[in-house]
Each structure stands twice: as C-alpha cells, then as structure tokens.
Amino acid sequence: MKFKAVIFDADGTLINSLEDSADAINATLEHFGFPTHDTEKYKHFLGDGMENAVRRTLPEEKRHDEALVRRCLASARHEYGLRWKLKTHPYEGVPALLDSLVHLGVSMSILSNKPDEFMMRIVSEFLPRWHFDQVVGERPPIPRKPDPTSALRIASSCGFLPSEFLYLGDTGTDMKTANAAGMFAAGALWGFRGAAELLMSGARVLIKNPTELTALL
C-alpha cells in the first residue's frame, strides 16, 4: 500500500455535526441579543475552532471585543454541551470506509479543531466500533490546525513517517495542515466546503464518497 495510516478530520468529514453546532451558537447569539444565522451559513463559520466560529457569527462591529467574545464562547460551549448529540450523526459511507480500513490494517487517527472534551465524547458516542490510534481535539496551548504540530505528533506517536499518511478533510484548513505536515491531502466533497476551496488550499485529490478513499491506498 502507498499509505500506512490515515488522519481524519471529524466535523464535515466523519460526522455531520452542522445542526447541533449551529443551534448551540444561535442560542448564544439569541441570549446576547444578536441576530442568528441560517444553518447553511455555518458551513463557512465552522472549521477553525469554536472561538473563531463564534467570532465570525457576531455582528462585524463586535468581533474584536475580546471580553464579549470570551463570554459568548463560554456560552456556546455550554449550549453545545446540552445538544452535541441531538442531531449529529456519521456521514453515509463512513462506517463502511472504517470497516475497510480495519480490514486492510491501516492505522486510523482523528485530528479536529473541536474542543478536545467534545471530540472524545463524539468518538465514544458515534464511532465506538472502531479503534483510533490517536484522537486529538483542540488542546491549548498547542496551536490548532492549520498548524501541523498535532499532525506531526500523531505521526510520531504512530511510528510512521508523515509521507506515509493520507489526510482526509473537508476544508481548506485541513488541506493546509496536511501539506504543512508533509502528508497527502485528500479533500472530502460531502462536507462543509466545496471543491474550489479544497483545491486552492492544496488538495491533491478530491473524493465524492467516503468509500472511494480505499482506492487511494
């Protein structure tokens, strides 16, 4: 096989968490008296950590009020904790893909910008049948993606070279992370962003369905 290991992004790649994330932040915006947003708009707000998502949803003149951002972020975390599994689910084709990778003996890990505590809950709830060598969410002070630090730590922990990893994600952030870490960047077209962003950010290949991934190995 060309690749011995796969790193997955989570939201927009393995799991569809869009509605729960949108509902949590919209609840926060409503609490603070700000306009809410249609769920579809959250495809562009999410992907770079919860703080950035919250900041992007605020009225433009409020986005640099750091005290306000901190209060809204705390509220969004609380709201997400109330509803993180209400509408979230794995994407169609993901279970079959993971089964295939287990059969092939490929190492699997997850790297997300979602807060680590929620990432652990989501994997336990929605992906309990599969073993992941590493599951890594946002863990301050380690920089979040697209910084390659966490991806390279995963490679080191798994005992493979970065060049032996295929990295699958659905945003430009993921493609930049993969390239910065020296991994093969594969873009998932079923997630939050589109082909143009993925290609512009360095995707080496685009796939339309999770089960297409095994052909790249």
Stockholm file with secondary structure:
# STOCKHOLM 1.0

chainA/1-217         MKFKAVIFDADGTLINSLEDSADAINATLEHFGFPTHDTEKYKHFLGDGMENAVRRTLPEEKRHDEALVRRCLASARHEYGLRWKLKTHPYEGVPALLDSLVHLGVSMSILSNKPDEFMMRIVSEFLPRWHFDQVVGERPPIPRKPDPTSALRIASSCGFLPSEFLYLGDTGTDMKTANAAGMFAAGALWGFRGAAELLMSGARVLIKNPTELTALL
#=GR chainA/1-217 SS CCCSEEEECSBTTTEECHHHHHHHHHHHHHHTTCCCCCGGGHHHHCSSCHHHHHHHHSCGGGTTCHHHHHHHHHHHHHHHHHHTTTSCEECTTHHHHHHHHHHHTCEEEEEEEEEHHHHHHHHHHHCTTSCCSEEEEECTTSCCTTSSHHHHHHHHHHTCCGGGEEEEESSHHHHHHHHHHTCEEEEETTSSSCHHHHHHTTCSEEESSGGGGGGGC
#=GC SS_cons         CCCSEEEECSBTTTEECHHHHHHHHHHHHHHTTCCCCCGGGHHHHCSSCHHHHHHHHSCGGGTTCHHHHHHHHHHHHHHHHHHTTTSCEECTTHHHHHHHHHHHTCEEEEEEEEEHHHHHHHHHHHCTTSCCSEEEEECTTSCCTTSSHHHHHHHHHHTCCGGGEEEEESSHHHHHHHHHHTCEEEEETTSSSCHHHHHHTTCSEEESSGGGGGGGC
//
